[in-house]
Each structure stands twice: as C-alpha cells, then as structure tokens.
C-alpha cells in the first residue's frame, strides 16, 4: 500500500475524512496508516461476537443502514467532533458496483453542515480490483494507493441555511473534491472511470 498527501491531514482538531468506497479493504487501509485515531460508522449488524468487539475497539460507531435517520449515531459523532476528534465517512454510503464513483448521499452533507468542521477529501485506488463486489476472493499482490487532497474549510462546503438543497449541495461539493484527486504518475489509468463519472453527472 502506498500513501500520498498525508501531510494534508490536520495533526489536531476535528475534521471529516471523506473517501470513496470501493471495497471491504477501505476502512482498514485508511486507518492503519493514518497518524491519529479516526472514528467511523459501521452497520449495526456487524457488531456481533468477536468481530463486533474488534471493530468497536477500533472506534467503529454502530449505525442503522439509513445513517441520515439514526439520531443516536448522529448525536454521538457530533459530540466526538466537538471534542476535536476525526471522523471517517464514505459519501457514497456503500461500495461501488462497477469501480466508478457513485452519487453521494445527503447524509455527509448534513453532518458537514451541522458540525461546521473542515473536510479532508481522499481517494483510494486499487481496492476495487483487490476485493470489489465482483470478487469472491481477494486478489493477492494488488497494489492499493491512498491519495489525500487539500483540506476544505467549512465555508467552501456549506452553501448556507437558506439554501433549498443545502445538504445535497454540500455532499456534491465533497464528492467533487474526491473526484478531482488523481493518482500521481498514472492519470491515464483514470480515463475509463472518469468517462463513466461524466455520464453520471459527477
């Protein structure tokens, strides 16, 4: 695994780490090389047995499938952000089906607006090829790269409380920032995925 742009990560203070979601690899890959603790959502159904205890010890927060409506989980993460913690979110809400970026869910826009904290966009490459939805077994030897973009201040994300589509607009701005991130030295490798994204209107 290779990591680029980690110097953009705030050494202290609260922020949201927003990343595309391509594989079951993603949460572990993002957290294992990050220089500070990061909290993240996980489906309530995963909090069973030893696996549930393990992810809870790694700062996982149980949430219903519709995270935008889970009031207790939202209150918990807002409390963590007020204390200066970092929160990992996948704007797409679930893993991609074809390797391309998907439309963001409004939940990340809602949390970003209500928390009023900076957002660190990042993009993970190679995890879909390694263990995407199309694979029953991991592809051993697959290189995974994580590229961190520049930190985005809250006023660049939130269009304001009077905006009719405040949360949707915020979510789209965050997803656009992720889309603009390129893997250093291999822009050509993104051409096929970018064509699919343009068709989707991202």
N, C-alpha and C positions, 0 to 999 in steps of 0.2 A: 504494500500500500504506500502511495506517495501523497504528500500533503503540500499544497501551495497556498500562500497568502495567509498563513496562520498569524502573522504579525498584525493583521487587521482585527483580531479578536481582542476585545477590551480586557485588560488584566484584572479589572474590578468593576463593580457596579452592575446593575441589572440590564439585560438585553434579551431579545428573542433571536435565536438562531434558526433561520428559515431555510429549509433544504428540500430539494426534490426527493421523491420517494420511488425507488426502483426495485428494492429487494429487502428481504429479511436481514441482510447484512447491514443495512444502513445505520440503524441506531448504534450498534456496537462499533462499527467502523468510525462513526463520527465521535463517539465518546472516548474511545480508547486512546486517541492521540491528542485530545483537547487538553489545554493546560490547566483547566479548572473544572470543578463539578458542574454538571448540566442536568437539569430535570427534564423529563419527557413524559408524554402521555402513552399509555398502553391500554388496550381493551381490557375491560373488567374480567372477561372470560379467561384471560391469560394468568390471572392471579390465583392459581391453584397449585397445591403441592409445593415441591421443591423449586420448580421453575418460578412460581409466583413469589416465593420468598427471595429468590435470587434477584429478580428484576426490581422488587421493592427495595432491596438493599442497594441497588444501583440508581436510586432516585426516580424510579418509574411511578407515575401517578395514574391510578385506575380511572377510566372514563367510559361512559356509555358510547356506543357506536356513533351516535349523533352528539359529538362533543360540544356543539354550539348550544345544546339544551341541557347539558349536565351542570346544573347550578353549583353543586358542591365542588366539582373539579375546577370550575372557573374561579370560584372564590379562593380555592387553595392556591392556584397558580398566580392569581393576582396578589395574594398575600406574600408568596415567595418573591415575586418581582419587586414588591415594595421593600423587601428586606435586602435587595441587592443581588439576588440570585439570577442565574441564567436558565432560560427555557428553550428546549429544542422543539420545533414544530415542523410538520410536513404540510405545507399549504394545500397539496392535492388531496389530503385526507386518507388516501390509500395508495397502494403500489400501482405503478403504471402497468397497463396491459400490453403495450407494444414497444416500450422503451423510450417513447417520446414524452415530452412534458404534457401534463394534463391541465385542465382548467382548475383554478384554485377554489377552495371552499371559503365561504364568507367568515367562518369561524376565526381564522387567523387575522382577518381584518378587524373583527370585533375585539379580539384580545389586544391587538396592537394599539387600537384607538383607546380602549379603556385603560390600558396600562400606561400609555404615553412614554414608552421606552424605545431606545434605538433598536434597529433590526440589522442583524448581520446575515446577509444572504450567502448561501454556499451551494455548490453543485457537485454532486457525486457522479463519477464516470466509471463504468465498468461493472458496477454491481448488478445491473440488469443482466448482462452477459454471464455473470458468475452464478447468479441464483435468482433469475427473474421468474415470473409466473409460468413461463413456458418450460421451465426445467424441473424435473423431479429430483435431481441430484446436483450438488454443486459442481461447477467446472473448476477443477483444481488448476492452479497456476494462473488464474485470471487476475490481471492487474487491476486494482481499484485505485482511483485518484480522487482526492477531495480538493476542490478549489474554493477558497474563501474570497468573497468580493469585499468591496468597501462598505464600511458601516454607514447605515442610512439613519439620519436623525428623524425624530417623530414628526416634525412639521413637513417633511418630504413625503410622508406616508399618509397622514390623516388629512382628508380634504375639509374637515370641519363638521361640527354637529348639525349644521343647517343643510348639509348635502343630502339629497334624497337617497342616494346609493352609497352612503358613507363606508359601510363595511365592505361591500363588494369592490368599491374603488380602491380601498386600502389593500385588499387581498390581491387585486390585479397589479397594483404597483409593486408589491413584494414579489409576485411571480415574474413580472417583467425583469426585475433586478436579477433573479436567478437565471432567467433565460439569457441575459447578456453575458453571463460568465462563460469563459472559454477555457479549455484545457491548454495550457502553454505548450506551444510547439506542435499542436495537432488540430488546428482549426478545421482542416478539411474533413476530419473524421466526424464532425458535427453536421455536415451538409444535409445528409438524408433526414436526420431528426429535425433539423430546422425547417425543411420543406414541409414536413408533417405539421409542425407547430404553426407555420403561416396559414395553412389550410384551416387550422382550428381557431385562428384569430388571436393567437398568443403573441 
